[in-house]
Amino acid sequence: MWLMHYITNNSLGAPPAEKGELSRSSTQTAVASSGEHKNLEFCFPYGLVSVPPNGERGVVLPLDDGEVGLGVLRGAESLQEGEVMLYSKGGASLVLKNDGRVLINGREVGND
């Protein structure tokens, strides 16, 4: 019994997620942190797909059969709690505001 308790309390856990600089070539996406994590597939909510640009801070999570990129670290910009923003590297944006307004590239739309 004491041995099982000792093993449980002193065993190594799963490796933690890591963050580092993201780099992309025509054939692969990698994140450089404590090591280089290559050929990453990224995890997105259903219906969303993105190709993260070079230089962003990416997050990698080890899995039992490899690794997965979780996305990039970003601040909340000027969003309030509960608001949603989609944006592109080129500067396009779509913001869903808490008061029901929709902003496309900073301009309110659809509130006729």
C-alpha positions in Angstrom: 0.0 0.0 0.0 2.7 2.5 0.9 4.5 1.7 -2.3 1.4 2.6 -4.4 1.0 5.8 -2.4 4.7 6.7 -2.9 4.6 6.0 -6.7 1.4 8.1 -7.1 2.8 11.1 -5.2 6.3 10.9 -6.8 5.6 9.9 -10.4 6.3 12.3 -13.2 3.2 13.9 -14.7 2.6 14.6 -18.4 4.9 17.3 -19.8 3.4 20.8 -19.7 2.4 22.9 -22.7 5.2 25.1 -24.0 5.2 28.5 -25.7 7.7 29.8 -28.2 8.2 31.6 -31.5 6.2 30.2 -34.4 7.9 29.7 -37.8 6.3 28.5 -41.0 7.6 27.2 -44.2 5.7 26.0 -47.3 5.7 22.5 -45.9 5.5 22.7 -42.1 4.8 24.8 -39.0 7.2 24.8 -36.0 7.4 26.4 -32.6 10.9 27.0 -31.0 10.8 26.8 -27.2 12.9 24.5 -25.1 13.3 22.5 -28.3 11.9 22.8 -31.8 8.5 21.3 -32.2 8.1 20.5 -36.0 5.3 19.4 -38.3 2.6 20.7 -36.0 -1.1 20.4 -36.7 -3.2 23.1 -35.0 -6.3 22.7 -33.0 -9.3 25.0 -33.8 -12.9 25.1 -32.8 -15.1 23.5 -35.4 -15.7 25.7 -38.4 -12.6 27.9 -37.9 -9.3 27.4 -39.7 -6.3 29.7 -39.6 -2.6 29.7 -40.7 -0.7 31.5 -38.0 2.0 33.9 -39.3 5.7 33.7 -38.6 6.9 35.4 -35.4 3.7 35.0 -33.3 4.0 33.3 -29.9 2.7 29.8 -30.4 1.6 27.3 -27.8 2.4 23.5 -28.2 0.8 20.7 -26.1 2.4 17.3 -26.0 0.0 14.4 -26.6 0.4 10.6 -26.2 0.9 10.3 -30.0 2.8 13.5 -30.8 2.1 17.2 -30.3 -0.5 19.7 -31.3 -0.4 23.5 -31.7 -3.0 25.1 -29.7 -2.8 28.5 -31.3 -1.1 31.8 -30.7 -1.0 34.0 -27.6 -2.7 37.4 -28.0 -3.9 40.1 -25.7 -7.6 41.0 -25.5 -7.0 44.0 -27.6 -9.6 46.5 -26.6 -12.3 44.0 -26.0 -14.6 43.8 -23.0 -15.4 40.6 -21.3 -17.7 38.5 -23.5 -16.9 40.2 -26.8 -15.4 38.3 -29.8 -13.0 39.5 -32.4 -11.8 37.8 -35.6 -8.8 39.4 -37.3 -6.3 38.8 -40.1 -2.6 39.6 -40.5 -3.5 42.2 -43.1 -5.6 44.2 -40.6 -9.2 43.1 -41.4 -11.3 42.6 -38.3 -14.8 41.6 -37.3 -15.9 42.5 -33.7 -19.1 41.3 -32.0 -19.9 43.8 -29.2 -21.8 43.1 -26.1 -24.5 45.7 -26.9 -25.4 43.9 -30.2 -23.3 46.0 -32.5 -21.1 44.4 -35.2 -18.0 46.2 -36.3 -16.3 45.4 -39.5 -12.9 47.0 -39.8 -14.0 49.4 -37.1 -17.2 50.5 -38.8 -20.6 49.6 -37.4 -22.8 47.6 -39.8 -26.4 46.2 -39.9 -28.0 48.4 -37.2 -30.5 50.1 -39.5 
